Amino acid sequence: MPKDWSAALSHVSFRCGECRASFSAAPDLVEPLPEQAHHPWQYFANCPKCGAEHQTQASWERALLKAHQHATGPKTEEGKAATARNLDGHPTSEEALRTRFNAMKHGMAARTATYFPAKPGGYSFCKRCDVERAWCAVQPACVKQTEIFLLHHAAFDQRNPKVLAQLHADLQASLTATLQMCIQEILGEGVMIKQPRVELDREGNPVTLTYVDDAGVRKYVYNYQSHPAFKPLTELVSRLGLSMTDLGMTVRAAGDEEDTLKGQLGGDSETRETLADFGRRMLVATERARDQIAAAQKRKAADPVLVEFHARGGDQ
């Protein structure tokens, strides 16, 4: 059964329409609102920041009351069983590693607030943020930055850099997209920058240098230089590890890889040995080793020093 929200609330969240501040407090004025079936009350309070009177309840909290009233869940046995099956296999081992940090969010956010306190619209990335501004304003820190903070703490606590894989993938994709935009901008403006040459005359005034050609036409003297974005572009390529050497796409790297793949049996056709030839050579070497051992035994038996030693009763 849905919860009964017909009773008036003693503590309400408000949003000031003057200074845009969010605050929670006991309402100064409560009026009946019969036409609002899910919660027949409306609340007003004075803003503690700017003193504006009769500020209304925050819209997100009114919507939440309505959502609670209409959220009945499944009613049939099939629907309840289907809902229960949604939990099968959860939490996974990875989800368990992440959710165990949920209880740490308050302390984490407090530390993150030192660098990124919650101020909706105050950061450049707030323009593209999808977090509700009123809800963000009552948080101790920026929600998006707190999420990054938690992921890094989880990675260091578990000594598992895979936790940051998605974050680093997004970062690498953003940097690569930035690199592509830089290249497109350079190609659009031209790799060579052409500017008229300007020098100072004796009075210190800038003068554009010109000359008259053989046809009597006045022409400008130009300075030519490479596009100034080339240098930072090459630095970005090297830092991202996107050079031909880093990617192993140079001619030398490809040749070294081919030689490595050949293995120990690699080489030219004259020195290459087949497996059958190698087996026959090893067989001959083994037979020769047996003959050499027999010859060594004969030389040992005929050794005069050893024979004399045995004749005198030495150990056999």
MIZADO-673642 format. One line per 2 residues: number of its first residue (from 1); for each residue z, x, y of N, C-alpha, C. Coordinates in nm, 3 decimals. Each point is the difference from the previous one (the first is absolute). Last residue first. Layout:
NUM> Z:X:Y:Z:X:Y:Z:X:Y ~ ...
end
This chain:
316> -0.566:8.916:-5.096:-0.138:-0.047:-0.018:-0.035:-0.097:0.112 ~ 0.354:0.419:0.030:-0.012:-0.147:-0.021:-0.146:-0.037:-0.011
314> 0.118:0.503:-0.142:0.015:-0.086:0.117:-0.017:-0.147:-0.034 ~ -0.022:0.431:-0.272:0.091:-0.113:-0.025:0.026:-0.089:0.119
312> -0.308:0.385:-0.049:0.137:0.044:0.017:0.101:-0.113:-0.019 ~ -0.470:-0.084:-0.010:0.030:0.093:-0.109:0.145:0.049:0.006
310> -0.179:-0.272:0.349:0.030:-0.079:-0.121:0.037:0.090:-0.118 ~ -0.134:0.206:0.400:0.125:-0.072:0.024:0.040:-0.082:-0.122
308> -0.414:0.222:0.002:0.110:0.094:-0.017:0.135:-0.068:0.017 ~ -0.385:-0.258:0.087:0.007:0.033:-0.143:0.116:0.095:-0.028
306> -0.100:-0.111:0.450:0.063:-0.112:-0.068:0.015:0.027:-0.149 ~ -0.228:0.317:0.255:0.140:-0.004:0.043:0.074:-0.111:-0.072
304> -0.469:0.044:-0.063:0.079:0.105:-0.066:0.148:-0.002:0.038 ~ -0.351:-0.424:-0.034:0.057:0.084:0.105:0.091:0.106:-0.064
302> -0.250:-0.376:-0.210:-0.041:0.141:-0.018:0.059:0.093:0.104 ~ 0.080:-0.477:0.007:0.043:0.048:-0.133:-0.032:0.146:-0.022
300> -0.147:-0.210:0.401:0.145:0.011:-0.002:0.050:0.055:-0.134 ~ -0.456:-0.097:0.056:0.036:0.120:0.075:0.151:0.019:0.002
298> -0.163:-0.395:-0.198:-0.036:0.118:-0.080:0.038:0.129:0.071 ~ 0.058:-0.406:0.232:0.097:0.010:-0.109:-0.029:0.123:-0.088
296> -0.304:-0.110:0.342:0.124:0.053:0.057:0.107:0.015:-0.107 ~ -0.407:-0.201:-0.114:-0.019:0.144:0.021:0.126:0.063:0.056
294> -0.005:-0.469:-0.050:0.001:0.066:-0.131:-0.016:0.151:0.014 ~ -0.037:-0.263:0.392:0.139:0.000:-0.048:0.010:0.070:-0.136
292> -0.428:-0.063:0.188:0.074:0.101:0.075:0.145:0.007:-0.046 ~ -0.281:-0.333:-0.179:-0.038:0.132:-0.051:0.079:0.110:0.070
290> 0.057:-0.438:0.160:0.056:0.012:-0.133:-0.031:0.136:-0.062 ~ -0.190:-0.111:0.418:0.143:0.026:0.016:0.067:0.015:-0.137
288> -0.453:-0.123:0.020:0.018:0.140:0.034:0.148:0.035:0.015 ~ -0.115:-0.450:-0.068:-0.026:0.079:-0.120:0.018:0.149:0.027
286> 0.037:-0.290:0.368:0.113:-0.020:-0.092:-0.019:0.082:-0.128 ~ -0.347:-0.008:0.323:0.113:0.077:0.050:0.120:-0.013:-0.092
284> -0.381:-0.260:-0.094:-0.027:0.143:-0.026:0.116:0.086:0.045 ~ 0.024:-0.456:0.105:0.010:0.019:-0.146:-0.022:0.147:-0.037
282> -0.060:-0.138:0.451:0.141:0.005:-0.034:0.021:0.023:-0.150 ~ -0.439:-0.059:0.159:0.054:0.128:0.049:0.148:0.012:-0.032
280> -0.220:-0.405:-0.100:-0.046:0.107:-0.089:0.056:0.135:0.043 ~ 0.090:-0.372:0.276:0.070:-0.012:-0.129:-0.040:0.110:-0.096
278> -0.224:-0.033:0.418:0.137:0.045:0.020:0.078:-0.006:-0.132 ~ -0.435:-0.174:0.008:-0.002:0.147:0.009:0.140:0.055:0.016
276> -0.045:-0.465:0.009:-0.027:0.051:-0.136:-0.002:0.153:0.000 ~ 0.045:-0.228:0.415:0.122:-0.011:-0.079:-0.020:0.055:-0.141
274> -0.304:0.201:0.395:0.024:-0.131:-0.059:0.127:0.003:-0.084 ~ -0.134:0.298:0.449:0.021:0.007:-0.145:0.029:-0.140:-0.053
272> -0.241:0.276:0.461:0.070:-0.116:-0.054:0.005:0.006:-0.153 ~ -0.230:0.312:0.307:0.138:0.035:-0.041:0.075:-0.116:-0.062
270> -0.457:-0.045:0.156:0.001:0.123:-0.078:0.139:0.032:-0.054 ~ -0.095:-0.375:0.296:-0.045:-0.025:-0.137:0.005:0.125:-0.087
268> 0.349:-0.041:0.411:-0.144:-0.017:-0.014:-0.038:-0.014:-0.147 ~ 0.482:-0.173:0.148:-0.075:0.122:0.021:-0.148:-0.026:-0.016
266> 0.509:-0.229:-0.190:-0.106:-0.005:0.099:-0.068:0.135:0.016 ~ 0.387:-0.140:-0.274:-0.128:0.021:-0.067:-0.116:-0.003:0.097
264> 0.456:-0.083:0.134:-0.009:0.137:-0.047:-0.133:0.029:-0.068 ~ -0.004:-0.400:0.356:0.101:0.047:-0.094:-0.025:0.143:-0.043
262> -0.228:-0.336:0.315:-0.067:0.060:-0.114:0.098:0.050:-0.105 ~ 0.126:-0.188:0.430:-0.023:-0.099:-0.105:-0.069:0.060:-0.122
260> 0.074:0.264:0.390:0.127:-0.030:-0.066:-0.020:-0.097:-0.116 ~ -0.367:0.106:0.278:0.036:0.115:-0.084:0.129:-0.025:-0.075
258> -0.139:-0.325:0.307:-0.090:0.002:-0.115:0.032:0.115:-0.092 ~ 0.235:-0.031:0.404:0.041:-0.106:-0.092:-0.088:-0.002:-0.123
256> -0.104:0.296:0.352:0.121:0.042:-0.070:0.045:-0.103:-0.102 ~ -0.364:-0.110:0.281:-0.036:0.103:-0.097:0.119:0.049:-0.080
254> 0.073:-0.308:0.351:-0.071:-0.067:-0.110:-0.041:0.102:-0.106 ~ 0.199:0.162:0.393:0.098:-0.073:-0.081:-0.067:-0.069:-0.118
252> -0.276:0.219:0.313:0.078:0.096:-0.077:0.100:-0.070:-0.091 ~ -0.253:-0.257:0.302:-0.087:0.051:-0.107:0.079:0.096:-0.088
250> 0.283:-0.382:0.248:-0.085:0.110:0.039:-0.082:0.048:-0.120 ~ 0.347:-0.354:0.018:-0.140:-0.039:0.001:-0.093:0.112:0.046
248> 0.512:-0.093:-0.042:-0.065:0.068:-0.111:-0.148:-0.031:-0.010 ~ 0.347:-0.137:0.335:-0.051:-0.098:-0.096:-0.070:0.064:-0.119
246> 0.171:0.267:0.357:0.113:-0.077:-0.053:-0.045:-0.099:-0.107 ~ -0.332:0.247:0.231:0.078:0.088:-0.088:0.116:-0.077:-0.063
244> -0.267:-0.215:0.320:-0.075:0.017:-0.124:0.077:0.087:-0.098 ~ 0.292:-0.278:0.350:-0.107:0.097:0.008:-0.068:0.015:-0.135
242> 0.392:-0.276:0.130:-0.129:-0.063:-0.027:-0.116:0.098:0.012 ~ 0.515:-0.005:0.082:-0.050:0.054:-0.126:-0.134:-0.058:-0.040
240> 0.281:-0.071:0.407:-0.010:-0.106:-0.100:-0.048:0.052:-0.135 ~ 0.031:0.293:0.370:0.135:-0.050:-0.029:-0.002:-0.111:-0.104
238> -0.412:0.181:0.157:0.073:0.099:-0.079:0.139:-0.049:-0.036 ~ -0.266:-0.272:0.279:-0.062:0.009:-0.133:0.078:0.097:-0.088
236> 0.124:-0.036:0.453:0.040:-0.119:-0.075:-0.056:0.002:-0.142 ~ -0.130:0.340:0.297:0.141:0.016:-0.035:0.049:-0.119:-0.082
234> -0.436:-0.016:0.176:0.008:0.095:-0.111:0.144:0.023:-0.043 ~ -0.068:-0.272:0.376:-0.056:-0.065:-0.118:0.008:0.092:-0.121
232> 0.128:0.154:0.434:0.103:-0.083:-0.065:-0.052:-0.072:-0.125 ~ -0.326:0.263:0.225:0.113:0.081:-0.044:0.111:-0.085:-0.062
230> -0.389:-0.208:0.197:-0.028:0.070:-0.125:0.122:0.074:-0.053 ~ -0.052:-0.253:0.422:0.075:-0.060:-0.111:-0.024:0.071:-0.132
228> -0.225:0.106:0.425:0.139:0.048:-0.005:0.082:-0.058:-0.114 ~ -0.543:0.103:0.006:0.090:-0.112:0.026:0.146:0.048:-0.012
226> -0.357:0.369:0.138:0.020:-0.089:-0.114:0.103:-0.107:0.035 ~ -0.310:0.213:0.385:0.114:0.037:-0.084:0.013:-0.100:-0.114
224> -0.315:0.168:0.471:-0.002:-0.062:-0.132:0.120:0.050:-0.080 ~ -0.188:-0.054:0.549:0.086:0.071:-0.096:-0.003:-0.077:-0.132
222> -0.382:0.019:0.428:0.095:-0.068:-0.088:0.083:0.099:-0.080 ~ -0.317:-0.067:0.479:0.044:0.100:-0.097:0.111:-0.063:-0.084
220> -0.417:-0.265:0.269:0.141:0.039:-0.009:0.019:0.111:-0.103 ~ -0.451:-0.113:0.324:0.066:-0.029:-0.127:0.142:0.052:0.001
218> -0.473:-0.117:0.330:0.139:0.047:-0.004:0.066:-0.046:-0.131 ~ -0.536:0.110:0.110:0.095:-0.106:-0.033:0.140:0.058:-0.009
216> -0.437:0.229:0.070:0.067:-0.046:0.121:0.098:-0.113:-0.023 ~ -0.266:0.266:-0.323:-0.070:-0.118:0.052:0.065:-0.055:0.126
214> 0.186:0.372:-0.240:-0.132:0.040:0.050:-0.077:-0.116:0.059 ~ 0.527:-0.064:0.005:-0.090:0.060:-0.098:-0.135:0.031:0.063
212> 0.517:-0.026:0.203:-0.134:-0.059:0.014:-0.094:0.071:-0.095 ~ 0.566:-0.098:-0.010:-0.107:0.096:0.027:-0.131:-0.077:0.008
210> 0.597:-0.064:0.007:-0.137:-0.047:-0.025:-0.098:0.114:0.025 ~ 0.573:-0.137:-0.047:-0.105:0.101:0.004:-0.134:-0.062:-0.037
208> 0.446:-0.216:0.244:-0.076:-0.007:-0.124:-0.119:0.095:0.010 ~ 0.492:0.024:0.255:-0.144:-0.015:0.020:-0.066:-0.001:-0.137
206> 0.521:-0.035:0.276:-0.077:0.002:-0.124:-0.147:-0.031:0.026 ~ 0.338:0.252:0.354:-0.049:-0.133:-0.037:-0.081:0.009:-0.130
204> 0.206:0.367:0.270:0.084:-0.062:-0.103:-0.043:-0.139:-0.041 ~ -0.208:0.330:0.312:0.104:-0.083:0.063:0.091:-0.066:-0.102
202> -0.375:0.262:-0.139:0.091:0.087:0.076:0.112:-0.076:0.067 ~ -0.195:-0.241:-0.426:-0.067:0.082:0.101:0.102:0.082:0.078
200> 0.023:-0.186:-0.527:0.051:-0.014:0.137:-0.078:0.090:0.095 ~ -0.185:-0.251:-0.469:0.075:0.116:0.048:0.044:-0.025:0.143
198> -0.230:-0.258:-0.479:0.054:-0.013:0.135:0.080:0.125:0.033 ~ -0.394:-0.223:-0.371:0.089:0.111:0.034:0.039:-0.010:0.146
196> -0.129:-0.412:-0.354:-0.051:0.084:0.108:0.102:0.109:0.037 ~ -0.019:-0.196:-0.503:0.056:-0.031:0.131:-0.063:0.089:0.107
194> -0.001:-0.167:-0.563:-0.084:0.056:0.105:0.054:-0.045:0.135 ~ 0.155:0.048:-0.557:0.031:-0.059:0.130:-0.079:0.074:0.107
192> -0.055:-0.088:-0.561:-0.011:0.094:0.111:0.023:-0.073:0.132 ~ 0.008:-0.232:-0.409:0.078:0.117:-0.036:-0.003:0.106:0.111
190> -0.032:-0.550:0.057:-0.082:0.120:-0.016:0.087:0.121:-0.027 ~ 0.116:-0.485:0.041:-0.009:0.069:0.129:-0.091:0.123:-0.006
188> 0.075:-0.260:-0.395:-0.049:-0.091:0.104:-0.019:0.068:0.134 ~ 0.192:0.232:-0.368:-0.142:-0.020:-0.022:-0.061:-0.092:0.106
186> 0.464:0.066:0.008:-0.069:0.125:0.034:-0.151:-0.016:-0.016 ~ 0.273:-0.358:-0.134:0.003:0.013:0.145:-0.074:0.126:0.045
184> 0.055:-0.078:-0.462:-0.094:-0.095:0.057:-0.006:0.010:0.152 ~ 0.321:0.260:-0.228:-0.135:0.048:-0.029:-0.105:-0.093:0.061
182> 0.450:-0.132:0.029:-0.025:0.119:0.083:-0.141:0.051:-0.019 ~ 0.146:-0.350:-0.275:-0.024:-0.047:0.136:-0.028:0.115:0.094
180> 0.123:0.103:-0.443:-0.134:-0.059:0.005:-0.034:-0.051:0.140 ~ 0.435:0.164:-0.078:-0.098:0.109:-0.005:-0.142:-0.055:0.008
178> 0.351:-0.308:-0.034:0.000:0.063:0.132:-0.103:0.112:0.006 ~ 0.071:-0.200:-0.415:-0.071:-0.093:0.089:-0.007:0.056:0.142
176> 0.254:0.240:-0.309:-0.142:0.011:-0.033:-0.084:-0.093:0.087 ~ 0.466:-0.026:0.038:-0.048:0.127:0.055:-0.148:0.019:-0.028
174> 0.210:-0.376:-0.188:-0.005:-0.013:0.146:-0.054:0.128:0.065 ~ 0.075:-0.002:-0.466:-0.114:-0.085:0.033:-0.014:-0.016:0.152
172> 0.374:0.232:-0.163:-0.121:0.079:-0.021:-0.124:-0.082:0.035 ~ 0.414:-0.222:0.016:-0.009:0.100:0.105:-0.127:0.083:-0.012
170> 0.097:-0.315:-0.337:-0.035:-0.068:0.125:-0.017:0.100:0.114 ~ 0.155:0.170:-0.406:-0.140:-0.043:-0.015:-0.047:-0.071:0.126
168> 0.451:0.124:-0.031:-0.085:0.114:0.028:-0.148:-0.034:-0.016 ~ 0.314:-0.333:-0.108:0.014:0.033:0.141:-0.092:0.115:0.038
166> 0.030:-0.124:-0.454:-0.073:-0.101:0.078:0.005:0.032:0.149 ~ 0.246:0.283:-0.294:-0.144:0.010:-0.024:-0.078:-0.099:0.086
164> 0.492:0.105:-0.053:-0.068:0.008:0.129:-0.152:-0.002:-0.015 ~ 0.292:-0.003:-0.377:0.045:-0.114:0.080:-0.076:-0.005:0.132
162> -0.048:0.364:-0.309:-0.092:-0.113:-0.023:0.042:-0.124:0.079 ~ 0.247:0.426:-0.024:-0.093:-0.019:0.111:-0.096:-0.116:-0.020
160> 0.503:0.125:-0.180:-0.123:-0.056:-0.053:-0.097:-0.026:0.116 ~ 0.494:0.111:-0.041:-0.085:0.119:-0.016:-0.134:-0.040:-0.061
158> 0.373:-0.289:0.142:-0.052:0.001:-0.136:-0.077:0.127:-0.032 ~ 0.183:-0.062:0.434:0.112:-0.025:-0.091:-0.045:0.009:-0.145
156> -0.322:0.036:0.346:0.084:0.120:-0.008:0.117:-0.020:-0.097 ~ -0.291:-0.366:0.077:-0.076:0.110:-0.059:0.087:0.124:-0.015
154> 0.179:-0.376:0.222:-0.013:-0.027:-0.144:-0.072:0.116:-0.068 ~ 0.038:0.014:0.464:0.129:0.024:-0.061:-0.006:-0.025:-0.151
152> -0.384:-0.097:0.251:0.023:0.144:-0.006:0.136:0.033:-0.062 ~ -0.111:-0.454:0.067:-0.088:0.059:-0.100:0.023:0.151:-0.012
150> 0.230:-0.240:0.337:0.054:-0.028:-0.133:-0.087:0.064:-0.109 ~ -0.149:0.027:0.448:0.125:0.077:-0.015:0.056:-0.018:-0.141
148> -0.368:-0.262:0.131:-0.041:0.138:-0.024:0.121:0.088:-0.025 ~ 0.091:-0.439:0.122:-0.063:0.002:-0.133:-0.046:0.141:-0.036
146> 0.166:-0.078:0.432:0.109:0.002:-0.098:-0.056:0.003:-0.142 ~ -0.299:-0.051:0.358:0.048:0.138:-0.008:0.116:0.011:-0.099
144> -0.175:-0.430:0.082:-0.103:0.084:-0.062:0.048:0.144:-0.015 ~ 0.281:-0.313:0.227:-0.011:-0.031:-0.142:-0.100:0.092:-0.070
142> 0.312:0.117:0.433:-0.136:-0.045:-0.028:-0.018:-0.017:-0.151 ~ 0.500:-0.049:0.157:-0.105:0.101:0.015:-0.134:-0.063:-0.030
140> 0.408:-0.259:0.002:0.053:0.124:0.057:-0.105:0.106:0.023 ~ -0.103:-0.539:0.035:0.023:0.101:-0.102:0.055:0.129:0.064
138> -0.149:-0.406:0.230:0.141:-0.005:-0.041:0.031:0.102:-0.109 ~ -0.448:-0.058:0.182:0.090:0.034:0.111:0.146:0.003:-0.042
136> -0.360:-0.139:-0.294:0.009:0.145:0.015:0.103:0.039:0.106 ~ -0.105:-0.455:-0.066:0.079:0.051:-0.112:0.019:0.151:0.011
134> -0.275:-0.209:0.316:0.137:-0.047:0.019:0.090:0.053:-0.112 ~ -0.470:0.093:-0.020:0.068:0.071:0.108:0.146:-0.041:0.014
132> -0.299:0.015:-0.458:0.033:-0.098:0.104:0.091:0.064:0.105 ~ -0.357:0.287:-0.287:0.137:-0.048:-0.010:0.029:-0.095:0.117
130> -0.408:0.268:-0.091:-0.002:-0.140:-0.040:0.140:-0.059:-0.015 ~ -0.263:0.418:0.306:0.105:-0.032:-0.095:0.000:-0.151:-0.029
128> -0.271:0.272:0.318:-0.062:-0.035:-0.129:0.102:-0.039:-0.105 ~ 0.129:0.124:0.442:-0.114:-0.088:0.024:-0.064:-0.046:-0.130
126> 0.360:0.324:0.026:0.043:-0.140:-0.002:-0.117:-0.097:0.020 ~ -0.008:0.495:0.019:-0.042:-0.063:-0.124:0.044:-0.146:-0.009
124> 0.123:0.277:0.374:-0.146:-0.020:-0.001:-0.047:-0.071:-0.126 ~ 0.492:-0.098:0.191:-0.071:0.113:-0.059:-0.150:-0.031:-0.001
122> 0.316:-0.321:0.163:0.032:0.123:0.071:-0.069:0.123:-0.054 ~ 0.003:-0.474:-0.163:-0.095:0.025:0.107:0.024:0.130:0.074
120> 0.412:-0.169:-0.259:-0.133:-0.059:-0.019:-0.089:0.021:0.122 ~ 0.418:0.268:-0.193:-0.038:-0.048:0.134:-0.143:-0.054:-0.010
118> 0.414:0.254:-0.319:-0.087:-0.117:0.007:-0.023:-0.040:0.144 ~ 0.090:0.516:-0.140:0.074:-0.126:0.014:-0.096:-0.117:0.016
116> -0.055:0.507:-0.165:-0.084:-0.118:0.019:0.086:-0.126:0.009 ~ 0.205:0.435:-0.024:-0.136:0.038:0.037:-0.087:-0.121:0.034
114> 0.453:-0.052:-0.132:0.010:0.111:0.094:-0.138:0.039:0.052 ~ 0.057:-0.322:-0.344:0.006:-0.055:0.135:0.014:0.110:0.104
112> 0.022:0.084:-0.471:-0.136:-0.007:0.051:-0.001:-0.049:0.145 ~ 0.407:0.010:-0.229:-0.045:0.136:0.026:-0.142:0.000:0.057
110> 0.182:-0.412:-0.125:0.081:0.053:0.109:-0.044:0.142:0.035 ~ -0.192:-0.216:-0.370:-0.054:-0.050:0.125:0.078:0.054:0.118
108> 0.153:0.104:-0.432:-0.128:0.063:0.025:-0.054:-0.041:0.137 ~ 0.390:-0.207:-0.157:0.025:0.137:0.041:-0.129:0.074:0.033
106> -0.048:-0.434:-0.165:0.072:-0.003:0.127:0.029:0.140:0.050 ~ -0.217:-0.075:-0.425:-0.086:-0.022:0.115:0.076:0.003:0.132
104> 0.121:0.059:-0.492:0.019:0.107:0.096:-0.068:-0.030:0.134 ~ -0.022:-0.270:-0.406:0.135:-0.008:0.055:0.025:0.104:0.107
102> -0.414:-0.013:-0.244:0.012:-0.114:0.092:0.138:-0.006:0.065 ~ -0.186:0.313:-0.343:0.031:0.047:0.135:0.017:-0.116:0.098
100> -0.132:-0.051:-0.459:0.140:0.045:0.001:0.040:0.056:0.136 ~ -0.448:-0.149:-0.110:0.092:-0.105:0.044:0.144:0.046:0.000
98> -0.352:0.295:-0.151:-0.012:-0.032:0.142:0.107:-0.100:0.046 ~ -0.031:0.137:-0.455:0.031:0.118:0.080:-0.006:-0.031:0.148
96> -0.127:-0.334:-0.306:0.145:0.022:-0.004:0.040:0.120:0.084 ~ -0.458:-0.097:-0.057:0.064:-0.097:0.089:0.151:0.019:0.003
94> -0.249:0.262:-0.302:-0.025:0.042:0.138:0.066:-0.095:0.099 ~ 0.025:-0.104:-0.458:0.079:0.120:0.027:-0.020:0.048:0.142
92> -0.073:-0.516:-0.060:-0.049:0.116:-0.074:0.086:0.121:0.036 ~ 0.193:-0.513:0.022:-0.070:0.107:0.072:-0.047:0.110:-0.092
90> -0.145:-0.363:-0.178:0.048:0.048:0.130:0.153:0.004:0.000 ~ -0.283:-0.171:-0.362:-0.045:0.136:0.026:0.044:0.058:0.131
88> 0.011:-0.513:-0.020:-0.017:0.079:-0.121:-0.057:0.137:0.035 ~ 0.082:-0.376:0.306:0.093:0.113:-0.002:-0.014:0.087:-0.123
86> -0.250:-0.404:0.076:-0.038:0.094:0.105:0.089:0.124:0.001 ~ 0.069:-0.388:-0.281:-0.086:0.104:-0.056:-0.044:0.102:0.104
84> 0.255:-0.385:0.122:0.083:0.096:-0.074:-0.084:0.114:-0.056 ~ -0.221:-0.358:0.212:0.074:0.080:0.097:0.085:0.105:-0.068
82> -0.223:-0.312:-0.270:-0.097:0.093:0.061:0.068:0.090:0.102 ~ 0.255:-0.342:-0.197:-0.028:0.106:-0.097:-0.098:0.103:0.056
80> 0.096:-0.381:0.260:0.118:0.088:-0.007:-0.023:0.115:-0.097 ~ -0.334:-0.330:0.030:0.007:0.080:0.122:0.118:0.096:0.001
78> -0.049:-0.306:-0.355:-0.106:0.099:-0.006:0.004:0.092:0.122 ~ 0.295:-0.366:-0.020:0.042:0.105:-0.092:-0.106:0.110:-0.010
76> 0.029:-0.278:0.460:-0.027:-0.026:-0.142:0.047:0.117:-0.086 ~ 0.042:0.025:0.475:0.079:-0.114:-0.047:-0.020:-0.026:-0.150
74> -0.031:0.446:0.386:-0.064:-0.082:-0.105:0.093:-0.110:-0.051 ~ 0.093:0.158:0.499:-0.027:0.072:-0.124:-0.066:-0.092:-0.102
72> 0.150:-0.078:0.478:0.069:-0.063:-0.114:-0.021:0.077:-0.130 ~ -0.044:0.037:0.555:-0.018:0.090:-0.114:0.078:-0.053:-0.120
70> 0.003:-0.193:0.448:-0.116:-0.040:-0.079:-0.023:0.089:-0.122 ~ 0.363:0.075:0.310:0.007:-0.141:-0.034:-0.113:-0.042:-0.093
68> 0.016:0.440:0.181:0.106:-0.020:-0.099:0.006:-0.145:-0.047 ~ -0.293:0.109:0.353:-0.050:0.055:-0.127:0.103:-0.018:-0.110
66> 0.119:-0.122:0.439:-0.097:-0.095:-0.056:-0.053:0.049:-0.134 ~ 0.287:0.282:0.237:0.074:-0.121:-0.043:-0.095:-0.101:-0.064
64> -0.190:0.379:0.197:0.069:0.036:-0.124:0.080:-0.119:-0.054 ~ -0.213:-0.032:0.420:-0.099:-0.005:-0.108:0.064:0.032:-0.134
62> 0.266:0.039:0.380:-0.032:-0.141:-0.022:-0.101:-0.014:-0.113 ~ 0.104:0.431:0.137:0.111:-0.057:-0.073:-0.022:-0.149:-0.024
60> -0.316:0.243:0.254:-0.006:0.044:-0.139:0.115:-0.059:-0.082 ~ -0.028:-0.075:0.472:-0.099:-0.079:-0.076:-0.002:0.040:-0.147
58> 0.442:0.028:0.318:-0.118:0.081:-0.034:-0.094:-0.080:-0.091 ~ 0.318:-0.264:0.346:0.011:0.071:-0.127:-0.129:0.074:-0.031
56> 0.097:-0.094:0.516:-0.013:-0.076:-0.124:0.016:0.091:-0.122 ~ 0.225:0.015:0.516:-0.108:0.058:-0.077:-0.002:-0.063:-0.140
54> 0.281:-0.074:0.439:-0.062:-0.095:-0.093:-0.125:0.058:-0.068 ~ 0.135:0.286:0.418:0.073:-0.109:-0.062:-0.089:-0.080:-0.095
52> 0.028:0.544:0.181:-0.081:-0.122:0.002:0.069:-0.110:-0.080 ~ 0.143:0.475:0.073:0.072:-0.116:0.051:-0.080:-0.127:0.007
50> -0.093:0.469:-0.176:-0.047:-0.029:0.136:0.069:-0.122:0.061 ~ 0.153:0.171:-0.427:-0.062:0.117:0.063:-0.040:-0.027:0.144
48> 0.190:-0.322:-0.320:0.103:0.095:0.044:-0.059:0.119:0.074 ~ -0.177:-0.528:-0.042:-0.035:0.136:-0.039:0.108:0.097:0.050
46> 0.084:-0.525:-0.135:-0.031:0.083:0.115:-0.023:0.144:-0.046 ~ -0.099:-0.460:-0.298:0.104:0.096:0.035:-0.047:0.081:0.120
44> -0.115:-0.457:-0.372:-0.026:0.072:0.125:0.117:0.095:0.026 ~ -0.255:-0.344:-0.419:0.109:0.082:0.052:-0.045:0.073:0.126
42> -0.101:-0.466:-0.352:-0.058:0.108:0.079:0.112:0.070:0.077 ~ -0.081:-0.347:-0.471:0.081:0.054:0.109:-0.081:0.106:0.076
40> -0.079:-0.252:-0.454:-0.003:-0.085:0.121:0.090:0.049:0.113 ~ -0.291:0.176:-0.439:0.125:0.044:0.063:0.010:-0.070:0.136
38> -0.344:-0.123:-0.307:0.060:0.104:-0.084:0.130:0.054:0.058 ~ -0.270:-0.340:0.229:0.063:-0.048:-0.122:0.072:0.110:-0.077
36> -0.124:-0.112:0.514:-0.014:0.121:-0.083:0.074:-0.024:-0.130 ~ 0.013:-0.324:0.343:-0.138:0.008:-0.047:-0.028:0.126:-0.084
34> 0.431:-0.094:0.217:-0.026:-0.081:-0.120:-0.142:0.015:-0.054 ~ 0.349:0.284:0.291:-0.146:-0.006:0.003:-0.045:-0.077:-0.123
32> 0.480:0.130:0.330:-0.065:-0.058:-0.118:-0.152:-0.006:0.019 ~ 0.320:0.381:0.230:-0.049:-0.136:0.022:-0.068:-0.051:-0.126
30> 0.348:0.413:0.216:-0.064:-0.051:-0.120:-0.039:-0.145:0.025 ~ 0.169:0.485:0.281:-0.036:-0.141:0.006:-0.074:-0.038:-0.127
28> 0.175:0.431:0.052:0.075:-0.061:0.111:-0.025:-0.151:0.009 ~ -0.022:0.338:-0.454:-0.075:-0.074:0.102:0.093:-0.058:0.107
26> 0.083:0.462:-0.275:0.031:-0.142:-0.016:-0.069:-0.078:0.111 ~ -0.235:0.455:-0.149:0.127:-0.043:0.059:0.025:-0.146:-0.035
24> -0.379:0.454:-0.003:0.063:-0.101:-0.086:0.136:-0.035:0.059 ~ -0.506:0.210:0.203:0.144:0.014:-0.021:0.048:-0.113:-0.090
22> -0.460:0.263:0.272:0.046:-0.080:-0.113:0.148:0.023:-0.019 ~ -0.371:0.044:0.443:0.104:0.058:-0.085:0.036:-0.098:-0.111
20> -0.317:-0.036:0.394:-0.051:0.018:-0.135:0.101:0.066:-0.094 ~ 0.034:-0.163:0.476:-0.002:0.145:-0.025:-0.048:0.034:-0.140
18> -0.020:-0.464:0.134:-0.013:0.075:0.125:-0.014:0.150:-0.026 ~ 0.077:-0.343:-0.342:-0.135:-0.012:0.053:-0.023:0.080:0.127
16> 0.341:0.070:-0.442:-0.003:-0.026:0.143:-0.144:-0.004:0.049 ~ 0.228:-0.116:-0.486:-0.101:0.086:0.059:-0.012:-0.036:0.147
14> 0.381:-0.058:-0.451:-0.069:-0.048:0.119:-0.101:0.105:0.048 ~ 0.331:-0.175:-0.458:-0.076:0.107:0.064:-0.083:-0.059:0.113
12> 0.490:-0.184:-0.215:-0.144:-0.017:0.009:-0.063:0.123:0.065 ~ 0.476:-0.262:-0.225:-0.049:0.129:0.050:-0.152:-0.001:-0.010
10> 0.246:-0.381:-0.134:0.099:0.056:0.093:-0.044:0.133:0.060 ~ -0.282:-0.465:-0.190:0.038:0.138:-0.026:0.100:0.049:0.105
8> -0.097:-0.522:-0.203:-0.026:0.094:0.109:0.053:0.139:-0.036 ~ -0.171:-0.363:-0.377:0.116:0.034:0.082:-0.038:0.102:0.107
6> -0.310:-0.150:-0.341:0.023:-0.105:0.100:0.117:0.032:0.092 ~ -0.240:0.224:-0.397:0.013:0.064:0.131:0.026:-0.103:0.111
4> 0.022:0.078:-0.574:0.011:-0.099:0.107:0.025:0.072:0.132 ~ -0.273:0.189:-0.451:0.126:0.002:0.072:-0.004:-0.101:0.114
2> -0.292:-0.071:-0.453:0.002:0.078:0.123:0.133:-0.012:0.070 ~ -0.059:-0.032:-0.543:0.000:-0.084:0.119:0.000:0.088:0.125
end
